[in-house]
Structure formats: C-alpha cells, structure tokens
Amino acid sequence: MPSQSPKIAFAGLGAMGYGMAAHLVQSGYAVTGFDVYQPALDRFLKEGKTASAAETPKEAVHDADVFICMVATSVQATPLLFDAETGAVQGLKENATIIMCSTVAPAYIDELRSRLKEVGRSDLRLIDSPVSGGAGRAADGTLSIFASGAKEDVEHARAVLQCMSGKLYEIPGGLGGGSNAKMIHQVFAGIHIAMANEAMGLAAAAGLDTREVFEKLKGSEASSWMFENRVPPMLDAGLGRYSAITIIAKDVVISSPLSFPLISH
C-alpha cells in the first residue's frame, strides 16, 4: 500500500461487499462504509480504527478520493450515485475516482459516463470494474477483477484494485469492457452452478452417497471451480450460504440478448 493511501468510501456491505471493505481496512486504508442495512454498518465499525460509517452516500464520500460501488443492481446504483439530496456524485471532491464493482449491464456503464457529464461532473474518473470470486475471496483480497476505462484512470486506482484482487484483468477498449468480460464469465458461472445442482440432485435420486460422489467428481475432468465451491454447502447446511441465487439469476438475465447491446469500441 502506498505511504499516502487514498481515503475510500464504500457502498454496499453485502455478502461480498462487506468482505471487500473489511479487507481494505485490514490493509490499512481508511474506509467509510454505507449500507441501507444498519446491522452491516454496526458490524463494519468493529473492523478496525480506520473503519467509519455514514448515513448517506453523500456523507460517505465527503473527503473520499475513491468511491467503490458494490450494490447488487443498477436500480440500486442510480439513486446511490445521483439522488439530488443524498447521492454520492455531488458530494465527491474534484477528480475523485468512482470504481463500479457492481455487476451491471455493459450499456449501463456508458450511461453512467453520459450522466456524469450531464450533471457537470466530467472531472470524475470512472472505472468499470466488476468482480468475481465469492465472499471468501472478497474477504481475503483475492477476487478476480475485470477493470476497464481510461488507462490513466485504471493506473491511478491500481493500488486499490490490486489490494482487492488476486487476479486483476485489465480489459482493453475503454469503459464497458470490464462488464462485457464479466457477462461472458457469468454465463459460464451460471451454467456450472446449475449443473452442479443437477448432478448432485441426480446422485441423490439414484441413491448414491452424495459426499462420496462429490469427492470423486471434484478430482475428475468433469469438475469446475463452481462445482467445488458450491457443492459443500449443499452437503452441509452448517457452512451457510456462499451466494444468493437471485444474484446469479440477475447476472444471467443481464447476459441474455434482451439486455444487450454490448459496448463496442
């Protein structure tokens, strides 16, 4: 981490967002969190001396150099950014950076840049930076991140992006490239999650020992990261949830032809 690290505002302390924000705090960054769920904010305040919380997005960003958006959908992101009274955009300092980590339709990123110009905030740096890896890798700072935008903007935010990632993919082509790549990724992820469920359901219906089936399959050519990651909580409810089914369903819908066009440059 650089000696003079940027101050960070972080919105969206859900399953993955919480881990990302907590990891930034544990890495020495000063992070102000915002979430509509008060217990998440209360928990975040216990992560360390450099963790703080705000009641609105605008309050969260008042002295931030970087604003990370990790809410679930573009429907949530729009008021978070642009609400006339509480939105983050008008509260950000000049030349601050917005890192959009939410998984949104690629065209939405282009809309964000246009709207920033409309409200007189073309000075803000915008990085399209969706993430993948689940809550565990979010907390460990080993996510896969698909970053795109102006080269100088990505470079400006490199230290923060690297802190959150195990694999930082810089997608060429400008804004929208990261979301294009993430959508293709999510098509595969959704298929693997669905097939993991179908395979284990078939094993149970056939009267096989599902734990033994899992151990055999994960060492075979038929295995995948999603299979190895998502099946254990199917077999042991005590492990808790790894992700919400509504999130992958949302991502796959975004990936459908109904949600295109992609951003092409």
Accessible surface in RSA format (square Angstrom, percent):
REM  Atomic radii and reference values for relative SASA: ProtOr
REM  Chains: A
REM  Algorithm: Lee & Richards
REM  Probe-radius: 1.40
REM  Slices: 20
REM RES _ NUM      All-atoms   Total-Side   Main-Chain    Non-polar    All polar
REM                ABS   REL    ABS   REL    ABS   REL    ABS   REL    ABS   REL
RES MET A   1   128.31  66.4  47.27  31.3  81.04 193.0  55.60  47.3  72.71  96.3
RES PRO A   2    56.30  41.0  42.36  38.6  13.94  50.7  54.90  45.3   1.40   8.7
RES SER A   3   121.74 102.9  75.07 100.2  46.67 107.5  58.02 123.6  63.72  89.3
RES GLN A   4   168.60  94.3 143.77 105.1  24.82  59.1  52.61 112.0 115.99  88.0
RES SER A   5    36.01  30.4  14.78  19.7  21.23  48.9   0.00   0.0  36.01  50.4
RES PRO A   6    31.78  23.2  25.87  23.6   5.91  21.5  30.95  25.5   0.83   5.2
RES LYS A   7    99.93  48.8  99.86  61.3   0.07   0.2  58.27  52.5  41.66  44.4
RES ILE A   8     2.64   1.5   0.00   0.0   2.64   6.4   0.01   0.0   2.63   7.1
RES ALA A   9     0.00   0.0   0.00   0.0   0.00   0.0   0.00   0.0   0.00   0.0
RES PHE A  10     0.37   0.2   0.00   0.0   0.37   1.0   0.27   0.2   0.09   0.3
RES ALA A  11     0.13   0.1   0.13   0.2   0.00   0.0   0.13   0.2   0.00   0.0
RES GLY A  12     7.16   8.8   0.00   N/A   7.16   8.8   6.56  18.0   0.59   1.3
RES LEU A  13     8.01   4.5   0.00   0.0   8.01  20.1   0.00   0.0   8.01  21.6
RES GLY A  14    42.50  52.4   0.00   N/A  42.50  52.4  40.37 110.8   2.14   4.8
RES ALA A  15    56.19  51.7  27.10  41.8  29.09  66.2  40.34  56.8  15.85  42.0
RES MET A  16    41.93  21.7  39.14  25.9   2.79   6.6  11.33   9.6  30.60  40.5
RES GLY A  17     2.22   2.7   0.00   N/A   2.22   2.7   0.05   0.1   2.17   4.9
RES TYR A  18    13.48   6.3  13.48   7.7   0.00   0.0  13.48  10.1   0.00   0.0
RES GLY A  19     6.62   8.2   0.00   N/A   6.62   8.2   6.01  16.5   0.61   1.4
RES MET A  20     0.66   0.3   0.14   0.1   0.52   1.2   0.66   0.6   0.00   0.0
RES ALA A  21     0.00   0.0   0.00   0.0   0.00   0.0   0.00   0.0   0.00   0.0
RES ALA A  22     6.79   6.2   6.79  10.5   0.00   0.0   6.79   9.6   0.00   0.0
RES HIS A  23    34.41  18.8  34.00  23.6   0.41   1.1  24.32  25.1  10.09  11.7
RES LEU A  24     0.00   0.0   0.00   0.0   0.00   0.0   0.00   0.0   0.00   0.0
RES VAL A  25     9.40   6.2   2.83   2.6   6.57  15.8   2.83   2.5   6.57  17.8
RES GLN A  26   116.39  65.1  76.92  56.2  39.47  94.0  40.63  86.5  75.77  57.5
RES SER A  27    38.32  32.4  17.20  23.0  21.12  48.6  20.24  43.1  18.08  25.3
RES GLY A  28    37.07  45.7   0.00   N/A  37.07  45.7  23.78  65.3  13.29  29.8
RES TYR A  29     1.27   0.6   1.27   0.7   0.00   0.0   0.43   0.3   0.84   1.0
RES ALA A  30    40.90  37.6  37.40  57.7   3.50   8.0  37.93  53.4   2.96   7.8
RES VAL A  31     1.08   0.7   0.00   0.0   1.08   2.6   0.21   0.2   0.87   2.4
RES THR A  32    26.71  19.0  26.48  26.8   0.24   0.6   7.93  10.7  18.78  28.4
RES GLY A  33     0.00   0.0   0.00   N/A   0.00   0.0   0.00   0.0   0.00   0.0
RES PHE A  34    21.61  10.8  21.61  13.4   0.00   0.0  21.61  13.1   0.00   0.0
RES ASP A  35    22.93  16.1  16.52  16.4   6.42  15.2   2.55   6.0  20.39  20.3
RES VAL A  36   142.53  93.8 105.72  95.7  36.81  88.7 112.21  97.5  30.32  82.2
RES TYR A  37   138.62  64.7 135.99  77.4   2.63   6.9  99.30  74.6  39.32  48.5
RES GLN A  38   102.55  57.3  99.46  72.7   3.09   7.4  50.15 106.7  52.40  39.7
RES PRO A  39    66.38  48.4  59.27  54.0   7.11  25.8  61.59  50.8   4.79  29.8
RES ALA A  40    11.45  10.5   6.78  10.5   4.67  10.6  11.39  16.0   0.06   0.2
RES LEU A  41     8.72   4.9   8.72   6.2   0.00   0.0   8.72   6.1   0.00   0.0
RES ASP A  42    65.82  46.1  63.17  62.9   2.65   6.3  25.36  59.7  40.46  40.3
RES ARG A  43   143.19  60.1 139.93  71.3   3.26   7.8  46.48  63.5  96.71  58.6
RES PHE A  44     0.00   0.0   0.00   0.0   0.00   0.0   0.00   0.0   0.00   0.0
RES LEU A  45    85.37  47.5  68.46  49.0  16.91  42.5  68.71  48.3  16.66  44.8
RES LYS A  46   178.02  86.8 141.84  87.0  36.18  86.1  93.85  84.5  84.17  89.7
RES GLU A  47    49.15  28.2  29.83  22.6  19.31  46.0   3.96   7.7  45.19  36.9
RES GLY A  48    31.22  38.5   0.00   N/A  31.22  38.5  27.36  75.1   3.86   8.7
RES LYS A  49   216.91 105.8 174.56 107.1  42.35 100.8 126.55 113.9  90.36  96.2
RES THR A  50    55.82  39.7  45.79  46.4  10.03  23.9  51.06  68.6   4.77   7.2
RES ALA A  51    12.08  11.1   0.00   0.0  12.08  27.5   0.06   0.1  12.02  31.8
RES SER A  52    47.93  40.5  46.57  62.1   1.37   3.1  39.18  83.4   8.75  12.3
RES ALA A  53    36.45  33.5  11.01  17.0  25.43  57.9  11.29  15.9  25.15  66.6
RES ALA A  54     4.82   4.4   1.16   1.8   3.67   8.3   4.56   6.4   0.26   0.7
RES GLU A  55   149.36  85.8 127.84  96.7  21.52  51.2  46.89  90.7 102.47  83.7
RES THR A  56    38.77  27.6  38.43  39.0   0.34   0.8  33.49  45.0   5.28   8.0
RES PRO A  57     7.96   5.8   7.92   7.2   0.04   0.1   7.96   6.6   0.00   0.0
RES LYS A  58    84.37  41.2  83.25  51.1   1.12   2.7  40.40  36.4  43.97  46.8
RES GLU A  59    82.85  47.6  73.72  55.8   9.14  21.8  38.42  74.3  44.43  36.3
RES ALA A  60     1.20   1.1   0.35   0.5   0.85   1.9   0.35   0.5   0.85   2.2
RES VAL A  61     0.00   0.0   0.00   0.0   0.00   0.0   0.00   0.0   0.00   0.0
RES HIS A  62   125.86  68.8 106.25  73.8  19.61  50.2  84.05  86.6  41.80  48.6
RES ASP A  63    47.82  33.5  46.34  46.1   1.48   3.5  21.83  51.4  26.00  25.9
RES ALA A  64     1.64   1.5   1.64   2.5   0.00   0.0   1.64   2.3   0.00   0.0
RES ASP A  65    47.97  33.6  44.72  44.5   3.25   7.7  15.43  36.3  32.54  32.5
RES VAL A  66     5.52   3.6   5.52   5.0   0.00   0.0   5.52   4.8   0.00   0.0
RES PHE A  67     0.25   0.1   0.25   0.2   0.00   0.0   0.25   0.1   0.00   0.0
RES ILE A  68     0.00   0.0   0.00   0.0   0.00   0.0   0.00   0.0   0.00   0.0
RES CYS A  69     0.00   0.0   0.00   0.0   0.00   0.0   0.00   0.0   0.00   0.0
RES MET A  70    31.39  16.3  21.30  14.1  10.09  24.0  21.29  18.1  10.10  13.4
RES VAL A  71    22.01  14.5  15.73  14.2   6.28  15.1  19.19  16.7   2.82   7.7
RES ALA A  72    36.37  33.4  23.27  35.9  13.10  29.8  32.61  45.9   3.76  10.0
RES THR A  73    36.92  26.3  36.03  36.5   0.89   2.1  34.48  46.3   2.44   3.7
RES SER A  74    34.27  29.0  31.30  41.8   2.97   6.8   2.17   4.6  32.09  45.0
RES VAL A  75   123.05  81.0 112.19 101.6  10.86  26.2 118.53 103.0   4.52  12.3
RES GLN A  76    88.98  49.8  80.17  58.6   8.81  21.0  32.47  69.1  56.50  42.9
RES ALA A  77     0.00   0.0   0.00   0.0   0.00   0.0   0.00   0.0   0.00   0.0
RES THR A  78    40.12  28.5  40.12  40.7   0.00   0.0  32.03  43.0   8.09  12.2
RES PRO A  79    67.97  49.5  62.21  56.7   5.77  21.0  66.70  55.1   1.27   7.9
RES LEU A  80    14.49   8.1   8.64   6.2   5.85  14.7  13.59   9.5   0.90   2.4
RES LEU A  81     2.49   1.4   1.89   1.4   0.60   1.5   1.89   1.3   0.60   1.6
RES PHE A  82    26.46  13.2   5.57   3.4  20.89  54.4   9.56   5.8  16.90  48.4
RES ASP A  83    59.67  41.8  47.68  47.5  11.99  28.4  11.15  26.2  48.52  48.4
RES ALA A  84    97.30  89.5  63.11  97.4  34.19  77.8  70.95  99.9  26.35  69.8
RES GLU A  85   142.57  81.9 125.51  95.0  17.06  40.6  44.76  86.6  97.81  79.9
RES THR A  86    50.84  36.2  50.45  51.1   0.39   0.9  37.13  49.9  13.71  20.7
RES GLY A  87     1.89   2.3   0.00   N/A   1.89   2.3   0.73   2.0   1.17   2.6
RES ALA A  88     0.00   0.0   0.00   0.0   0.00   0.0   0.00   0.0   0.00   0.0
RES VAL A  89     1.10   0.7   1.10   1.0   0.00   0.0   1.10   1.0   0.00   0.0
RES GLN A  90    96.64  54.0  74.46  54.4  22.18  52.8  38.95  82.9  57.68  43.7
RES GLY A  91    17.23  21.2   0.00   N/A  17.23  21.2   7.72  21.2   9.51  21.3
RES LEU A  92     7.22   4.0   0.00   0.0   7.22  18.2   0.00   0.0   7.22  19.4
RES LYS A  93    86.30  42.1  75.57  46.4  10.73  25.5  55.95  50.4  30.34  32.3
RES GLU A  94   130.44  74.9 111.53  84.4  18.91  45.0  32.84  63.5  97.61  79.7
RES ASN A  95    80.60  55.6  74.00  71.5   6.60  15.9  16.32  39.3  64.29  62.1
RES ALA A  96     3.10   2.8   0.00   0.0   3.10   7.1   3.10   4.4   0.00   0.0
RES THR A  97     0.35   0.3   0.35   0.4   0.00   0.0   0.00   0.0   0.35   0.5
RES ILE A  98     1.73   1.0   1.73   1.3   0.00   0.0   1.73   1.2   0.00   0.0
RES ILE A  99     0.00   0.0   0.00   0.0   0.00   0.0   0.00   0.0   0.00   0.0
RES MET A 100     0.07   0.0   0.07   0.0   0.00   0.0   0.07   0.1   0.00   0.0
RES CYS A 101     0.47   0.4   0.00   0.0   0.47   1.1   0.00   0.0   0.47   0.5
RES SER A 102     1.69   1.4   0.00   0.0   1.69   3.9   1.29   2.8   0.40   0.6
RES THR A 103    13.99   9.9   9.81   9.9   4.18  10.0   3.85   5.2  10.14  15.3
RES VAL A 104     1.41   0.9   0.02   0.0   1.38   3.3   1.08   0.9   0.32   0.9
RES ALA A 105    24.89  22.9  23.24  35.9   1.65   3.8  23.24  32.7   1.65   4.4
RES PRO A 106     0.00   0.0   0.00   0.0   0.00   0.0   0.00   0.0   0.00   0.0
RES ALA A 107    26.77  24.6  26.14  40.3   0.62   1.4  26.14  36.8   0.62   1.7
RES TYR A 108    23.25  10.9  22.15  12.6   1.09   2.8  22.33  16.8   0.92   1.1
RES ILE A 109     0.12   0.1   0.12   0.1   0.00   0.0   0.12   0.1   0.00   0.0
RES ASP A 110    70.45  49.3  69.61  69.3   0.84   2.0   4.51  10.6  65.94  65.8
RES GLU A 111   103.35  59.3  97.28  73.6   6.08  14.5  43.36  83.9  60.00  49.0
RES LEU A 112     5.08   2.8   4.75   3.4   0.33   0.8   5.08   3.6   0.00   0.0
RES ARG A 113    41.25  17.3  41.25  21.0   0.00   0.0  22.63  30.9  18.62  11.3
RES SER A 114    55.50  46.9  51.08  68.2   4.42  10.2  25.63  54.6  29.87  41.8
RES ARG A 115    95.78  40.2  95.41  48.6   0.37   0.9  23.54  32.2  72.24  43.8
RES LEU A 116     2.02   1.1   2.02   1.4   0.00   0.0   2.02   1.4   0.00   0.0
RES LYS A 117   125.84  61.4 109.95  67.5  15.89  37.8  56.37  50.7  69.48  74.0
RES GLU A 118   139.90  80.3  99.76  75.5  40.14  95.6  46.84  90.6  93.05  76.0
RES VAL A 119    57.39  37.8  35.12  31.8  22.27  53.7  44.30  38.5  13.09  35.5
RES GLY A 120    58.10  71.7   0.00   N/A  58.10  71.7  33.67  92.4  24.44  54.7
RES ARG A 121    26.80  11.3  26.80  13.7   0.00   0.0  13.64  18.6  13.17   8.0
RES SER A 122    69.01  58.3  49.33  65.8  19.68  45.3  26.57  56.6  42.44  59.5
RES ASP A 123    47.05  33.0  24.54  24.4  22.51  53.2  29.87  70.3  17.17  17.1
RES LEU A 124     2.08   1.2   0.00   0.0   2.08   5.2   0.00   0.0   2.08   5.6
RES ARG A 125    61.47  25.8  59.58  30.4   1.89   4.5  10.21  14.0  51.26  31.1
RES LEU A 126     1.67   0.9   0.59   0.4   1.08   2.7   0.59   0.4   1.08   2.9
RES ILE A 127     0.00   0.0   0.00   0.0   0.00   0.0   0.00   0.0   0.00   0.0
RES ASP A 128     0.25   0.2   0.25   0.2   0.00   0.0   0.00   0.0   0.25   0.2
RES SER A 129     0.00   0.0   0.00   0.0   0.00   0.0   0.00   0.0   0.00   0.0
RES PRO A 130     0.49   0.4   0.49   0.4   0.00   0.0   0.49   0.4   0.00   0.0
RES VAL A 131     3.87   2.5   1.05   1.0   2.82   6.8   1.05   0.9   2.82   7.7
RES SER A 132    14.98  12.7  11.29  15.1   3.68   8.5   4.49   9.6  10.49  14.7
RES GLY A 133     9.82  12.1   0.00   N/A   9.82  12.1   2.26   6.2   7.56  16.9
RES GLY A 134    11.00  13.6   0.00   N/A  11.00  13.6   7.22  19.8   3.78   8.5
RES ALA A 135    34.57  31.8  29.85  46.1   4.73  10.7  29.93  42.2   4.64  12.3
RES GLY A 136    50.40  62.1   0.00   N/A  50.40  62.1  41.22 113.1   9.18  20.6
RES ARG A 137    63.48  26.7  62.82  32.0   0.66   1.6  30.80  42.1  32.68  19.8
RES ALA A 138     0.96   0.9   0.00   0.0   0.96   2.2   0.00   0.0   0.96   2.5
RES ALA A 139    48.86  44.9  39.81  61.4   9.05  20.6  40.30  56.7   8.56  22.7
RES ASP A 140    95.82  67.1  76.83  76.5  18.99  44.9  17.18  40.4  78.64  78.4
RES GLY A 141     6.96   8.6   0.00   N/A   6.96   8.6   0.10   0.3   6.86  15.4
RES THR A 142    56.23  40.0  54.72  55.5   1.51   3.6  51.21  68.8   5.02   7.6
RES LEU A 143     0.19   0.1   0.19   0.1   0.00   0.0   0.19   0.1   0.00   0.0
RES SER A 144    13.04  11.0  13.04  17.4   0.00   0.0   3.93   8.4   9.11  12.8
RES ILE A 145     0.00   0.0   0.00   0.0   0.00   0.0   0.00   0.0   0.00   0.0
RES PHE A 146    19.18   9.6  19.18  11.9   0.00   0.0  19.18  11.6   0.00   0.0
RES ALA A 147     0.78   0.7   0.00   0.0   0.78   1.8   0.00   0.0   0.78   2.1
RES SER A 148     1.57   1.3   0.00   0.0   1.57   3.6   1.57   3.3   0.00   0.0
RES GLY A 149    10.47  12.9   0.00   N/A  10.47  12.9   0.00   0.0  10.47  23.4
RES ALA A 150    42.15  38.8  26.66  41.1  15.49  35.2  37.45  52.7   4.70  12.4
RES LYS A 151   182.66  89.1 171.86 105.4  10.80  25.7 117.64 105.9  65.02  69.3
RES GLU A 152   115.84  66.5 105.67  79.9  10.16  24.2  55.21 106.8  60.63  49.5
RES ASP A 153    16.66  11.7  16.66  16.6   0.00   0.0   0.00   0.0  16.66  16.6
RES VAL A 154     8.18   5.4   8.18   7.4   0.00   0.0   8.18   7.1   0.00   0.0
RES GLU A 155   101.60  58.3  92.83  70.2   8.77  20.9  48.20  93.2  53.40  43.6
RES HIS A 156   110.69  60.5  78.76  54.7  31.93  81.7  49.11  50.6  61.58  71.7
RES ALA A 157     1.51   1.4   0.01   0.0   1.50   3.4   1.51   2.1   0.00   0.0
RES ARG A 158    58.31  24.5  58.28  29.7   0.02   0.1  28.66  39.2  29.65  18.0
RES ALA A 159    39.03  35.9  28.53  44.0  10.50  23.9  32.71  46.1   6.31  16.7
RES VAL A 160     2.08   1.4   2.01   1.8   0.07   0.2   2.01   1.7   0.07   0.2
RES LEU A 161     0.00   0.0   0.00   0.0   0.00   0.0   0.00   0.0   0.00   0.0
RES GLN A 162    93.74  52.4  82.71  60.4  11.03  26.3  22.45  47.8  71.29  54.1
RES CYS A 163    24.91  18.8  10.63  11.9  14.28  33.6  16.46  41.7   8.45   9.1
RES MET A 164     1.50   0.8   0.59   0.4   0.91   2.2   1.36   1.2   0.14   0.2
RES SER A 165    15.63  13.2   2.60   3.5  13.03  30.0   0.00   0.0  15.63  21.9
RES GLY A 166    50.86  62.7   0.00   N/A  50.86  62.7  18.69  51.3  32.17  72.0
RES LYS A 167   117.80  57.5 112.80  69.2   5.00  11.9  63.95  57.6  53.85  57.4
RES LEU A 168    40.07  22.3  10.99   7.9  29.09  73.1  10.99   7.7  29.09  78.3
RES TYR A 169    92.79  43.3  89.45  50.9   3.34   8.7  70.95  53.3  21.83  26.9
RES GLU A 170    91.54  52.6  66.28  50.1  25.26  60.1  26.40  51.1  65.13  53.2
RES ILE A 171    43.66  24.8  37.04  27.6   6.62  15.9  37.39  26.9   6.27  17.0
RES PRO A 172   116.92  85.2  95.51  87.1  21.41  77.8 107.09  88.4   9.83  61.1
RES GLY A 173    42.43  52.3   0.00   N/A  42.43  52.3  30.47  83.6  11.96  26.8
RES GLY A 174    25.22  31.1   0.00   N/A  25.22  31.1  19.11  52.4   6.11  13.7
RES LEU A 175    29.70  16.5  24.55  17.6   5.15  12.9  24.66  17.3   5.04  13.6
RES GLY A 176     0.18   0.2   0.00   N/A   0.18   0.2   0.18   0.5   0.00   0.0
RES GLY A 177     7.11   8.8   0.00   N/A   7.11   8.8   6.60  18.1   0.51   1.1
RES GLY A 178     0.00   0.0   0.00   N/A   0.00   0.0   0.00   0.0   0.00   0.0
RES SER A 179     0.80   0.7   0.51   0.7   0.29   0.7   0.43   0.9   0.36   0.5
RES ASN A 180    23.97  16.5  23.97  23.2   0.00   0.0  11.71  28.2  12.26  11.8
RES ALA A 181    24.62  22.6  16.25  25.1   8.37  19.0  20.89  29.4   3.73   9.9
RES LYS A 182     7.85   3.8   7.85   4.8   0.00   0.0   0.98   0.9   6.87   7.3
RES MET A 183     1.77   0.9   1.54   1.0   0.23   0.6   1.77   1.5   0.00   0.0
RES ILE A 184   102.63  58.4 101.16  75.4   1.47   3.5 102.59  73.9   0.04   0.1
RES HIS A 185    59.67  32.6  52.02  36.2   7.64  19.5  36.85  38.0  22.82  26.5
RES GLN A 186    13.91   7.8  13.91  10.2   0.00   0.0   0.00   0.0  13.91  10.5
RES VAL A 187    59.42  39.1  57.65  52.2   1.76   4.2  58.50  50.8   0.92   2.5
RES PHE A 188   125.76  62.9 125.76  77.9   0.00   0.0 125.76  76.2   0.00   0.0
RES ALA A 189     5.01   4.6   1.53   2.4   3.48   7.9   4.65   6.5   0.36   1.0
RES GLY A 190    11.21  13.8   0.00   N/A  11.21  13.8   6.28  17.2   4.93  11.0
RES ILE A 191    97.42  55.4  93.10  69.4   4.32  10.4  96.61  69.6   0.81   2.2
RES HIS A 192    70.60  38.6  68.36  47.5   2.24   5.7  39.68  40.9  30.92  36.0
RES ILE A 193    15.11   8.6  15.11  11.3   0.00   0.0  15.11  10.9   0.00   0.0
RES ALA A 194    52.52  48.3  44.90  69.3   7.62  17.3  51.92  73.1   0.60   1.6
RES MET A 195   111.19  57.6 110.10  72.9   1.08   2.6  84.23  71.6  26.96  35.7
RES ALA A 196     2.41   2.2   0.09   0.1   2.32   5.3   1.57   2.2   0.84   2.2
RES ASN A 197    70.16  48.4  61.44  59.4   8.72  21.0  22.67  54.6  47.49  45.9
RES GLU A 198   116.46  66.9 109.93  83.2   6.53  15.5  30.49  59.0  85.97  70.2
RES ALA A 199    34.83  32.0  25.25  39.0   9.57  21.8  30.85  43.4   3.98  10.5
RES MET A 200    10.59   5.5   8.83   5.8   1.76   4.2   9.19   7.8   1.40   1.9
RES GLY A 201    40.59  50.1   0.00   N/A  40.59  50.1  34.52  94.7   6.08  13.6
RES LEU A 202   129.86  72.3 124.44  89.0   5.42  13.6 128.10  90.0   1.76   4.7
RES ALA A 203     6.19   5.7   3.35   5.2   2.84   6.5   5.76   8.1   0.43   1.1
RES ALA A 204    60.03  55.2  40.65  62.7  19.38  44.1  43.50  61.3  16.52  43.8
RES ALA A 205    90.72  83.4  46.46  71.7  44.26 100.7  59.49  83.8  31.22  82.7
RES ALA A 206    67.57  62.1  29.76  45.9  37.81  86.0  42.53  59.9  25.04  66.3
RES GLY A 207    67.24  82.9   0.00   N/A  67.24  82.9  34.15  93.7  33.09  74.1
RES LEU A 208   103.57  57.7  90.73  64.9  12.84  32.3  93.11  65.4  10.46  28.2
RES ASP A 209    85.48  59.9  68.57  68.2  16.91  40.0  29.79  70.1  55.69  55.5
RES THR A 210    33.96  24.2  31.41  31.8   2.55   6.1  12.79  17.2  21.17  32.0
RES ARG A 211   135.30  56.8 134.67  68.6   0.63   1.5  56.04  76.6  79.26  48.0
RES GLU A 212    97.77  56.1  91.92  69.5   5.86  13.9  33.36  64.5  64.41  52.6
RES VAL A 213    25.79  17.0  23.22  21.0   2.57   6.2  25.79  22.4   0.00   0.0
RES PHE A 214    11.55   5.8  11.55   7.2   0.00   0.0  11.55   7.0   0.00   0.0
RES GLU A 215    95.03  54.6  83.35  63.1  11.69  27.8  41.13  79.6  53.90  44.0
RES LYS A 216   142.84  69.7 130.00  79.8  12.84  30.6  76.42  68.8  66.42  70.7
RES LEU A 217    57.34  31.9  57.24  41.0   0.10   0.2  57.34  40.3   0.00   0.0
RES LYS A 218    77.72  37.9  67.34  41.3  10.39  24.7  27.97  25.2  49.76  53.0
RES GLY A 219    71.90  88.7   0.00   N/A  71.90  88.7  35.99  98.8  35.91  80.4
RES SER A 220    42.93  36.3  26.42  35.3  16.51  38.0  32.62  69.5  10.31  14.4
RES GLU A 221   178.36 102.4 143.35 108.4  35.01  83.4  81.92 158.5  96.44  78.7
RES ALA A 222    83.38  76.7  45.03  69.5  38.35  87.2  56.57  79.7  26.81  71.0
RES SER A 223    27.88  23.6   6.42   8.6  21.46  49.4   7.61  16.2  20.27  28.4
RES SER A 224    23.31  19.7  11.62  15.5  11.69  26.9  21.66  46.1   1.64   2.3
RES TRP A 225   113.84  45.7 100.32  48.6  13.52  31.7  84.30  44.9  29.54  47.9
RES MET A 226    23.91  12.4  23.00  15.2   0.90   2.2  23.00  19.6   0.90   1.2
RES PHE A 227    15.34   7.7  15.34   9.5   0.00   0.0  15.34   9.3   0.00   0.0
RES GLU A 228    79.65  45.7  70.64  53.4   9.01  21.5  13.66  26.4  66.00  53.9
RES ASN A 229    38.03  26.2  32.34  31.3   5.69  13.7   7.75  18.7  30.28  29.3
RES ARG A 230    29.37  12.3  27.22  13.9   2.15   5.1  13.32  18.2  16.05   9.7
RES VAL A 231     0.00   0.0   0.00   0.0   0.00   0.0   0.00   0.0   0.00   0.0
RES PRO A 232    31.73  23.1  28.32  25.8   3.41  12.4  31.31  25.9   0.42   2.6
RES PRO A 233    26.23  19.1  14.99  13.7  11.24  40.9  15.33  12.7  10.91  67.8
RES MET A 234    77.88  40.3  37.83  25.0  40.05  95.4  41.60  35.4  36.28  48.1
RES LEU A 235    36.84  20.5  17.37  12.4  19.47  48.9  21.21  14.9  15.63  42.1
RES ASP A 236    61.27  42.9  58.21  57.9   3.05   7.2   9.28  21.8  51.99  51.8
RES ALA A 237    95.43  87.7  69.48 107.2  25.95  59.0  74.18 104.5  21.25  56.3
RES GLY A 238    74.20  91.5   0.00   N/A  74.20  91.5  39.04 107.1  35.16  78.7
RES LEU A 239    86.92  48.4  62.48  44.7  24.44  61.4  65.80  46.2  21.12  56.8
RES GLY A 240    38.22  47.1   0.00   N/A  38.22  47.1  36.22  99.4   2.00   4.5
RES ARG A 241   177.71  74.6 144.28  73.6  33.42  79.6  64.61  88.3 113.10  68.5
RES TYR A 242    69.04  32.2  59.87  34.1   9.18  23.9  38.85  29.2  30.19  37.2
RES SER A 243    46.37  39.2  27.36  36.5  19.01  43.8  21.44  45.7  24.93  34.9
RES ALA A 244    27.37  25.2  19.19  29.6   8.18  18.6  23.37  32.9   4.01  10.6
RES ILE A 245   122.14  69.5 114.90  85.6   7.25  17.5 117.34  84.5   4.80  13.0
RES THR A 246    95.97  68.3  89.01  90.2   6.97  16.6  77.95 104.7  18.02  27.2
RES ILE A 247    69.17  39.4  69.17  51.5   0.00   0.0  69.17  49.8   0.00   0.0
RES ILE A 248    18.66  10.6  17.85  13.3   0.81   2.0  18.21  13.1   0.45   1.2
RES ALA A 249    51.79  47.6  43.52  67.2   8.26  18.8  51.27  72.2   0.51   1.4
RES LYS A 250    40.46  19.7  32.89  20.2   7.57  18.0  36.71  33.0   3.75   4.0
RES ASP A 251     2.69   1.9   2.69   2.7   0.00   0.0   0.00   0.0   2.69   2.7
RES VAL A 252    63.01  41.5  62.11  56.2   0.90   2.2  62.11  54.0   0.90   2.5
RES VAL A 253    96.76  63.7  94.58  85.6   2.17   5.2  96.76  84.1   0.00   0.0
RES ILE A 254    20.76  11.8  20.76  15.5   0.00   0.0  20.76  14.9   0.00   0.0
RES SER A 255    14.02  11.8   2.54   3.4  11.48  26.4   2.62   5.6  11.41  16.0
RES SER A 256    31.75  26.8  26.01  34.7   5.74  13.2  30.69  65.4   1.06   1.5
RES PRO A 257   120.44  87.8 103.41  94.3  17.04  61.9 106.68  88.1  13.77  85.6
RES LEU A 258   172.71  96.2 140.94 100.8  31.77  79.9 144.58 101.5  28.13  75.7
RES SER A 259    32.56  27.5  18.16  24.2  14.40  33.2  11.66  24.8  20.90  29.3
RES PHE A 260    71.95  36.0  54.81  34.0  17.14  44.6  55.11  33.4  16.84  48.2
RES PRO A 261   101.03  73.6  95.78  87.3   5.25  19.1 100.43  82.9   0.60   3.7
RES LEU A 262    68.64  38.2  55.16  39.5  13.49  33.9  55.16  38.7  13.49  36.3
RES ILE A 263    26.75  15.2  20.28  15.1   6.47  15.6  21.79  15.7   4.96  13.5
RES SER A 264   102.95  87.0  75.88 101.3  27.07  62.4  45.79  97.5  57.16  80.1
RES HIS A 265   148.93  81.4  66.65  46.3  82.28 210.5  83.63  86.2  65.30  76.0
END  Absolute sums over single chains surface
CHAIN  1 A    12841.3      10011.2       2830.1       7669.7       5171.6
END  Absolute sums over all chains
TOTAL         12841.3      10011.2       2830.1       7669.7       5171.6
